[in-house]
């Protein structure tokens, strides 16, 4: 049994590895939040430059950045920041934690949202399992650690010019496995579909199916219907 998502926050920072990661998991929740007047911002570790077969990174990176900004605008997000780590080679560790902690001090969120970083996309015992990407696993763990880093003035003293941020109340992990809290997204599913469809060149490289069909299929999978309402699930942790 899941619970409704907490509402005691005004600003969220959604932290993911690649362009399109938000749209495959929680853009519907973002649309619901921005419609309610909440301030939601995106932070991406990479520009997704290694994500399109046949398109060199020098071309793919700027393209995917443009697609991500357009996608964010559809769900009411205007502030999108890219950290510039190499796509496919994100490493869990101090460099990543430092960059994330610095970003949290800049944006000062009360809610930090990230994506599923478990080893697989499938529940334990299900075979064959679907392995999660190295970037997702490295980023998610570092995001959770960076919440504490952002609050502690002694861990990264080189960030001394930035005031520590201790205001994160919640960390939410958008996950298909083990959700504890849900957001009702019934009225915003179409906008979530349109948001994912903005990643047009990326989706065209994945399948010959029309982009809008791919987008709706993925969003409906990520927003299962419960008691006649569509919901997005999160595993919730205290900040």
LUMFI-144677 format. One record per residue: x, y, z of N, C-alpha, C in turn; residue in one letter. Coordinates in steps of 0.1 Angstrom, whole numbers, plus 5000, padded with zeros to 4 digits. Each point is the difference from the previous one (the first is absolute). Example, Ala and Ser with C-alpha at 12.3 -4.5 7.8 and 13.67 -1.06 7.14 Angstrom:
! residues 2
513249435078499150125000500950125000A
499650114993500950115000499250115008S
//
This chain:
! residues 239
500849885000499250125000500950125000X
499750094990500850135000499250115006X
500850115003499450125006500150124990X
499150105002500150124992501450075002X
500550064990501350075001499950125009X
501050035008499950115009499950134993X
499450105006499850134993500750115007X
500949975010500650115008501350044994X
500050054988501150054993499650094989X
500950094996499750104989500949994988X
501349955002500950004989500649864999X
500149944988500649874998501150014990X
501049925002501149984990499949864996X
499849984987499949864994501449974994X
500749905005501449974996500049874993X
500450004987500149884992501349994992X
500249894994501349984993500050054986X
498849984992500050034986498750084996X
500150074989498750054994499149884997X
498750025003498949904999499849925013X
501049995009499849935012498850045008X
499850135001498850065007498749954993X
500050014987498849984992499649855001X
500949915001499749865001499449965014X
500250095010499649965013499150095007X
500350135001499250085009499550144995X
500150024986499650134995498550025003X
499249905001498650025003499850065014X
500849955009500050065014500550154999X
501050024992500550144999498950094995X
499349964990498950084995498950035010X
499749905008499050025011500550105010X
501349995003500650095010500150144995X
500450024987500150144995498650064999X
499049924996498650054999499550055014X
500649945011499650045013500850125005X
500950054991500750125004501449985006X
500449875000501349975006501250034990X
501150035006501250034992500849874998X
500149964987500749874997501150034991X
501249955002501250034992500749864997X
500750004988500649884996501550015000X
500749905005501549995000500449874993X
500850014990500449884992501549985001X
500449885003501449975002500750014986X
499449954990500650004986499150074990X
500550014988499250064989499449884991X
500349885004499549894992500649984987X
501350044999500750014986500349864995X
500049905008500349864995498749924998X
498950074999498749925001499349974987X
500650054988499349984988500949934990X
499749874997500849934991500250074986X
501250014995500250054987500250165000X
499750065012500250145000501150045010X
501150064994501250035009499750085012X
500749985011499750085012500050154998X
500950054991500050144998498750064995X
499349924992498750044995498949965010X
500149885006498949955008499950095013X
501150045006499950075012499150134999X
500450094991499150124999498649974996X
499849904991498649974997499249955012X
500649915008499349955011499850105011X
500950105001499850115009498850084996X
499950034987498850084995498749925002X
500049874997498849925002499650005015X
501049995009499750005014499350135005X
500650114995499450135004498650024995X
499849954988498650014994499149915008X
500549885003499249915008499650055013X
501050065007499750065013498950115000X
500150084989499050114999498649954999X
499849894994498649944999499449985013X
500849965010499449975014500350125010X
500350114994500150125009501450025006X
501049944995501450025006500850094991X
500550115005500850094992501550005003X
500449955012501450005004500549854999X
500949994990500649874997501550025000X
500849925008501450025002500749864996X
501150014993500849884996501350015006X
500549905007501250005007501249964991X
499749934989501149974990500949885003X
499549915008500749875002499949924987X
501049914997499949934988498949895000X
499250004990498949904998500649864999X
499449915009500449875000501249975009X
500650115005501249985009499950075013X
498850025004499750075013500549905011X
500850055010500649925010499650055014X
499549915008499750035013501250045008X
500050125007501250035007500050155004X
501150055004500150135006499850114990X
500549994988499850104990498550024997X
499349904998498650014997499250055012X
500349955012499450055012500250155002X
501250044997500450155002499150084991X
499949964987499250084990498550005004X
499549895005498649995004499850085012X
500949995010499850085012500050154997X
500950044991500150144996498750054994X
499449914991498850034993498850025010X
500049915010498950015010500150125008X
501350055003500150135007499650114991X
500249994987499550114991498550004999X
499449894999498549994997499250005013X
500549955011499450005013498649935000X
499949884996498749934999499649945014X
498849995002499449935011499849854997X
499849974987499849874995501049974989X
500749895001501049954990499449884994X
499850004987499549884993501149944991X
500149875000501049944991499349874995X
500749934992499549884993500449875007X
499449894996500349875005501449974998X
500749965011501449964998500449875006X
498949915001500349865003500749934989X
500549885003500849934990499149964987X
498849975002499149964989498750085000X
499349994989498750074999498949905004X
500349885004499049905003500149965014X
498949965006500049965014500949885003X
500549985012500849895004499349874996X
500849904995499449874996499449994987X
499850114992499550004987501149974990X
499849914991501049974990499449984987X
500650044989501350075000499850155005X
500950045008500050145005500650104990X
499650125001500550114991501050095008X
501249994997501150075007499950164998X
500150075011500050155000501450054995X
500050124994501250054994501050045011X
501350004996501050045010499850155004X
499650084991499850155003498950015010X
498949934998498950015009500449965014X
500749885001500449955013500950105007X
501050054993501050095006499450135004X
499150054992499450135003499150005012X
499149905000499050005011500649995013X
501049915002500649995013500750135004X
500750074990500750125003499050115003X
498850004994499050115003499649995015X
499749885005499649985014501150045009X
501349964997501150055008500250155000X
499850064988500250144999499150095008X
498849945003499150085009500750035013X
500649905006500850025012501250094998X
500749984989501250084997499650154999X
498850034994499650144998499850075013X
499649925010499750055013501250025009X
501149944996501249995009501150094995X
500450105008501050104995501449945000X
500249885006501449955001500449894990X
499049944993500349894991500750054987X
499550114994500750064989500350155003X
501150025007500350145004500350094989X
500349944988500250094988498750064995X
498949965006498750064997499650115010X
501050055008499850095011499350124996X
500150044987499350124996498549984998X
499549885001498649974999499449965014X
499050075004499449975013499449865000X
500449925010499449865001498550015000X
499449894994498550004998499549885008X
499350025011499449905009498549994998X
499550054990498650014998499349884993X
500749904996499449894993499149925010X
498749994998499249935009499749854995X
500049994987499749874994500949974988X
500349874998500749954988499049904994X
499750014988499049924993500749934988X
499949875000500649924989498849954991X
500050044988499049964990500349854997X
499249915003500449864999498849914996X
500249904992499049904996499949895011X
500950005009500149895010500150065014X
499049975009500150045014499650145002X
499050054993499550145003499350005013X
500250115007499350015013499050125000X
500150094990499150114999499750034986X
498850054997499650034986499550144998X
500150054988499450134996498949974990X
498850055002498949994990500350094988X
500249934989500350074987498949994990X
498849965004499049974990499850114990X
500050135004499750114991501150054992X
501249945002501250064993500749894991X
499449894998500749894993500350054985X
499150074994500250044986501250105000X
500250085009501250095000501249925003X
500049905008501249915002500349934987X
499049964992500349944987500650104991X
499550124999500550104992501450045004X
500349995013501450035005501049904995X
499649875001500949904995500250014985X
498950034993500150014985500950114995X
500350095009501050114996501449944997X
500349885006501249934997499949924987X
499650074990499649944987501249934993X
501150064999501249944993500449885008X
500050005013500449895008499149884998X
498750035001499049894998500049954986X
500250084990500049954986501249904999X
501050025007501249904999499749875008X
499050005009499749885008499149914993X
499150054992498949924994499550064987X
499449924992499350054988498650045003X
499549965012498750045004499950165001X
498850054997499950155001500350055014X
500750115000500550065013498850015010X
498950054996498950025009499549875006X
500049904992499649865005501049955010X
501350024997501049965010499850075013X
499850134999499950095012498849965008X
498949984994498849965008500249875006X
500549904993500249875006500950015012X
501150075000500950015011499450085012X
499350114997499450075011498949925007X
499249934992499049925006500549895009X
501249954996500649895008500550065013X
500550134999500550065012499050065009X
498750014996498950055007498949905001X
500249895007498949905000498750055006X
498949954996498750045005499749925012X
499650075010499649955013498650065004X
499049925002498750055004499550114990X
500349984987499550094990500850134999X
501150015007500950125000501449954996X
500750094992501349974996501050065010X
501049925004500950045011501449974996X
500950095005501549984999500549975013X
500949895001500449965013501550045003X
500250025013501350045005500349925013X
501349975002500549955013500550135007X
499550025012500250135007501049985012X
500950095001501050005011500050145006X
500350005013500250135007501250074995X
500050134999501250074996501050025011X
//
